C-alpha cells in the first residue's frame, strides 16, 4: 500500500509541475516574499512548488524503504 501511495504522489507532483512548466505561469503567483531584483524574486506561489518537491522526495524515500519485492 505504501509503495502505491508513494508512486501515486510522485506521479501527481510531476504532473502538476509539468502543467506549470507548459503554461509558463502559476495559477496564483501571489505576493513577492523576497525580491532578488526588479524582475526576479520568490513569490508566495513558489512555496507550493517547494512543498510539492519536498513531498515527492519524501515519497521517493518511502518507496525505497517500503518492504516488499526488491529488484536487483
C-alpha positions as a Markdown table, in Angstrom:
| # | Residue | x | y | z |
|---|---|---|---|---|
| 1 | Unk | 0.0 | 0.0 | 0.0 |
| 2 | Unk | 2.8 | 2.4 | 0.9 |
| 3 | Unk | 4.5 | 1.7 | -2.4 |
| 4 | Unk | 1.3 | 2.6 | -4.4 |
| 5 | Unk | 0.7 | 5.7 | -2.3 |
| 6 | Unk | 4.3 | 6.9 | -2.8 |
| 7 | Unk | 4.2 | 6.2 | -6.5 |
| 8 | Unk | 0.9 | 8.0 | -6.9 |
| 9 | Unk | 2.1 | 11.0 | -5.0 |
| 10 | Unk | 5.2 | 11.2 | -7.2 |
| 11 | Unk | 3.2 | 11.0 | -10.4 |
| 12 | Unk | 0.8 | 13.7 | -9.2 |
| 13 | Unk | 3.6 | 16.1 | -8.2 |
| 14 | Unk | 5.4 | 15.5 | -11.5 |
| 15 | Unk | 2.2 | 16.0 | -13.5 |
| 16 | Unk | 1.4 | 19.3 | -11.7 |
| 17 | Unk | 4.9 | 20.6 | -12.3 |
| 18 | Unk | 4.7 | 19.6 | -16.0 |
| 19 | Unk | 1.5 | 21.7 | -16.3 |
| 20 | Unk | 3.1 | 24.6 | -14.6 |
| 21 | Unk | 6.1 | 24.4 | -17.0 |
| 22 | Unk | 3.9 | 24.1 | -20.0 |
| 23 | Unk | 1.7 | 27.0 | -19.1 |
| 24 | Unk | 4.7 | 29.2 | -18.1 |
| 25 | Unk | 2.8 | 30.7 | -15.2 |
| 26 | Unk | 1.5 | 29.7 | -11.8 |
| 27 | Unk | -2.2 | 29.5 | -11.0 |
| 28 | Unk | -1.6 | 32.0 | -8.2 |
| 29 | Unk | 1.9 | 33.7 | -8.1 |
| 30 | Unk | 0.9 | 35.6 | -5.0 |
| 31 | Unk | 2.8 | 38.5 | -3.5 |
| 32 | Unk | 6.6 | 38.7 | -3.6 |
| 33 | Unk | 8.1 | 37.4 | -0.4 |
| 34 | Unk | 11.8 | 38.0 | -1.3 |
| 35 | Unk | 13.0 | 40.3 | -4.1 |
| 36 | Unk | 16.3 | 39.5 | -5.9 |
| 37 | Unk | 16.0 | 42.2 | -8.4 |
| 38 | Unk | 13.4 | 44.2 | -10.3 |
| 39 | Unk | 12.2 | 41.2 | -12.3 |
| 40 | Unk | 13.2 | 38.3 | -10.0 |
| 41 | Unk | 12.0 | 37.1 | -6.6 |
| 42 | Unk | 10.3 | 34.5 | -4.6 |
| 43 | Unk | 6.5 | 34.6 | -4.7 |
| 44 | Unk | 4.1 | 33.0 | -2.3 |
| 45 | Unk | 3.2 | 30.6 | -5.1 |
| 46 | Unk | 6.7 | 29.4 | -5.2 |
| 47 | Unk | 6.2 | 27.8 | -1.8 |
| 48 | Unk | 3.7 | 25.4 | -3.5 |
| 49 | Unk | 6.5 | 24.3 | -5.8 |
| 50 | Unk | 8.9 | 23.8 | -2.9 |
| 51 | Unk | 6.3 | 21.9 | -0.9 |
| 52 | Unk | 5.5 | 19.6 | -3.8 |
| 53 | Unk | 9.2 | 19.0 | -4.4 |
| 54 | Unk | 9.7 | 18.1 | -0.8 |
| 55 | Unk | 6.6 | 15.8 | -0.8 |
| 56 | Unk | 7.9 | 14.0 | -3.9 |
| 57 | Unk | 11.3 | 13.4 | -2.3 |
| 58 | Unk | 9.6 | 12.1 | 0.9 |
| 59 | Unk | 7.5 | 9.8 | -1.3 |
| 60 | Unk | 10.7 | 8.5 | -3.0 |
| 61 | Unk | 12.3 | 7.7 | 0.3 |
| 62 | Unk | 9.1 | 5.9 | 1.4 |
| 63 | Unk | 9.1 | 4.0 | -1.9 |
| 64 | Unk | 12.7 | 2.9 | -1.5 |
| 65 | Unk | 12.3 | 2.0 | 2.2 |
| 66 | Unk | 9.0 | 0.1 | 1.9 |
| 67 | Unk | 9.2 | -3.6 | 2.5 |
| 68 | Unk | 8.4 | -5.8 | -0.4 |
| 69 | Unk | 9.9 | -7.2 | -3.6 |
| 70 | Unk | 13.3 | -5.9 | -4.4 |
| 71 | Unk | 14.7 | -5.9 | -7.9 |
| 72 | Unk | 18.5 | -6.4 | -8.0 |
